[in-house]
Amino acid sequence: MTGNIAKTRKYSQVHSLPTLLILVILVGGLANTGCKAHPERLFKTAASKLPVSSDRSAAAASPSGTPVSGLHVATFRVENGADADSGTNAGLAASDQRVLESGAHDNVLAHLLESSVNVPVVVAEQVVEPEVALESLIVQALSVHPRIQAARQRVAALNHRIPQVTALEDPIVGNTFWPIQDQALQTAGGRVGHQFSVAQKVPWPEKLKARGVIAQREVQMANAEVLKAEREIVEAVRLAYYELWLAEQLILIVDENKELVADLITIAGARYKTGGSQQDILRAEMEADKLDEQLINLRRHKEQARADLGILVRQPIDLVPTAVKDLDVSDAVPDLESLIVEAEQCNPELQGLAAEIARDRAKQKLACLQQYPDFQLGIGYSIISDDQNVISPVANGHDNINLAIGVSLPIWRNRINGGMSEATHHRNSTIHLREAERDRLRGQLRRQVADAYASTEQLELFRDRLIPKTEQALKIATADYQGRKVDFADLIETYRELLSYQVQVARAQARLATVMARIERIVGCPH
């Protein structure tokens, strides 16, 4: 709880008669010599007179006024009537504090509260952590994650490369002229003033098509990268969500076991009164302290999982979700062969490598086409003049048009053959990489399926056999301890086994959900 004590201002004027009467009343109320005019004491006494619930006391732990444990503190200032009479001084403030601290009469307290006391009011507002579904976080991450946005932008950029590589090169426009007339080119028709030309390079027809196919395959490769990024982000969201769920479940388990340990402390205390050992009470209290230590670590894991989720949905500071109580994960493990078939069709890595193989095949074809010539076509227009300095006696000044054609000569076979061999080796390399990726995915699926089967069997073992038997054994051990048939060590050991099995059930559930998320990412087909 925080508050500010409004300080009265000092003035040199003589106090008015009402002020003197108030001072007399205050002096009469200061019979308790143990009172001290301290702002903190006044703050506490004033607050104790207010109808504030007991759970608000946690807010006073921070001197800076920072709310603690989700309680928001609002301070309302009640100003005194200093505009009418400002003659009060620091002594009056100290007297007010003493009256409040000594618990003076209610009318005096009411007068002080109305005059010059800042009343800190705590508004108990319980922060409710919203329960967020996993699918909503996945949708948000897919729409805002920068990695996915970057991959999609790369696809858009590569799409714009296709019209570039399939278009002809820019034509070349030229003009040949002779600035000195007596040195200009002379023909029978007259003197040539200007020769304009337009030339266009035209590659072998199949080359442009092959370049377009290469660009299209690169777009497919980029699309596979988008799918890969989406699958990995979805997996990361699922794993972080399952970590959050596990932390919350373990906190619930520890809270339930704290009640059980409290019962053990009560039982140990009852036996101590009838001649038992105090050591049993201390050991039970130590178990409670161990649970508190586990709660500290679990809360840390919970906040770390929230931070991971916040990063994935671009809310690293503000996101404080709470996982649903029950995970929507099926205990049925899919068949390995069916998973392999789906992975062959949907896995982004395999799709990307398949597009890369097709791209290398198109590059190989383009390298083979380099042995065919390219063409250059052109047209020219010459301006002929017969006005002066013309040598030909039959000059008529008629302009002329000419056509030009050129062909490249692919005679450097070493360069062409080297390009063909390079493309072939690149294609073979990509084929081997795809085979290696296929084997790796099959091995990963086999490992994950084995892990899923083990988690399912562990859940059945813990739920159906170990936990019920351990609960029954704990009841028997409790009764035997009360009847002095077993010592406290046996009772504590049985309790620890029950706690361990409960924790392993939650971990097995989270592990099964994690395994299913990894299988979905490996397969690539959303379920």
Phi, psi and omega in degrees: 000137179233159179192160179238130179267115181293122181274135177281145182270148182267138176226156181271356182288162178282136181295147177281169183297317178299326179293320178296320178298319178296322179297321179297318179296320181294318180297323179290333181275354182266047180287334181281111183284348181276000182285145177231132180278085181237134183302323182292320179295316177300320180299314181292319183293318179296322180291327181292336179281348183271150179283077181250134181291158185292332184282001178271353183295340180293337181289342181276001183290337183255117180297335181282355179089012180286129180297144181241140175058042172078013178259133180259132184254126176240129182252126179250125182266126175254104184279149178274170182277061182288342180290326182282314182217107184261023185275000179290153184231188182294330178297323177296319178298318178296321178296320176302318180297318181295321180297315180296320184289325182277356179070048182292186187297152186296326182290326176295316179297319179297320179297318181293319180296327180281339187266302193214022183254133173276117186263110175282123181247125179265122177261110183281104180238103182288123180283117181264119179280122185290143175272118187248132178283151182295318184297325179294323177293322179296315180298318180293319180296320180294334183270337187237352186293132184297327181296318178292319178298320179296318179296321179292324176295325177295321176299316179297321179295318181291329176297326179282352177281335184300309179295340179286316185279341180265358180268155175288159176290161180295137176291160181247126178253130181228160178216120176252126181217163182239108184290335179260117189294320183286354176250008182285160179292132181248135174236178178294333181278345180141194181274138179274118178271313182218146173234106178268145180213150174228126182234141180227128177273129182238113180285171175305136189307321184286343184291316179298320179297318179296321177295322177295321178296319178300315180295321178295320178295325177292327174296318177297321176298318178293324175297323176296325176294325176297314178298319179297315179297319179296316179297320180289323178293318178299317179297318180297320177297316180298314182297317178295321179295319179292327174295318177297315179300316181297317179299318179293320178295319179293326176296318177298318180297317180294320178298319178295321180287337174295323175295320178295318179295324176299321176295321178296321177297319178297318179295317179296324178293322178295321179289327178297325179292338180258018176109011178280184182263140176290340178300327178297320178295316181296320179293323177294320177294326176295324176297322177295321178294323177296322177296321177297322178294322177294323178298322178299313180294322181292322177295325177295315178298324180295315179292325177294320176296321176297320178297318178297317177295320180297323177296318184291330179255013176062039171225063188293341183250319191274338187284120176228069184278164172237131182287155176295158185288323183244128177282135179272070181236127180281142177281349181282121180272128181293159181287142183295317182297318178295324177295321179295318179297317179294321180295324178299331183265327191247342187299126183297323179298316179293322177296318179295319178292325176296318176294326178292322176298316178296323177296317178294326177294319177294324176295322177297319178295319179297322177296323177292326181287349179293346177280355176261147186283159170257162185240158173223121181247144181208162177222141181230155179223124182248134177264119183254136181236141178235021186281318183205161181053035179262131182276319187292132178284346181253020182298132180241352177072021178281127176289158180228158179241141178226154177244148181226145177218139179224152181226132175285154181246100179283075186260348182271088187290330180299318179294317181293314180294324177296319177295321178295317180294320178300314180297322179296316180293322177298318179295315179296323178297316180295324177298316179294322178296321178294321178295319178295320179295321178297316178295321180296318180295320178297318178296319178296317179298320178297317179296315182293322178295319177297319178295322179294316177299318180296318179295321179295316179294321178296319178300315178297319181295314182291315185289315189271337187234301190291311183294313178300319180292321180292323176297319177294319179296324179293321177297316180295317181296324177295315179295318179294325178293320177294330178268011177062032176267332178230161178269176185290334180297320178294321179295316179295321180298319178294320177298318180295323177297318179296316178298319180296319180292321178296320178294319180293329175297312179297319179293322178294322176297314179294322179294320178296317178296322178296318179297317179295325177294320178292322177298317179297322178292321180292316181293314178094346179269118179294139180250000000 
